[in-house]
Amino acid sequence: GSAFSGTVKDPAGAGIPKADITIYRRNAVTKLDPQKAKADDEGNFAAPLEPGTYTIVVMSPGFTTRYVGIDIKPDAPKQGMSIELIIGHIC
């Protein structure tokens, strides 16, 4: 499988520590449990993913939940991704 990695950042470009990342595989033949990952103190995360199409849900308290679709190709180089979360409004 490919390693998928990235950084969760706030609007100012700073890493968001301990953000929660949930990875859902789309078009899976069987209903797979989502993979969970957690960002470190700098907002960096990594997860081993097989080639395919995924929806990544990134959550952190005080920020708006972000949904990101990604496509992992079998021969893709290890890709790092930057995911920006915007400040959420507390209702």
PyMOL commands that set and color helices and strands:
alter all, ss='L'
color gray80, all
select strands_A, chain A and resi 2-9+20-25+35-38+44-49+52-59+66-72+79-84
alter strands_A, ss='S'
color yellow, strands_A
deselect
rebuild
show_as cartoon
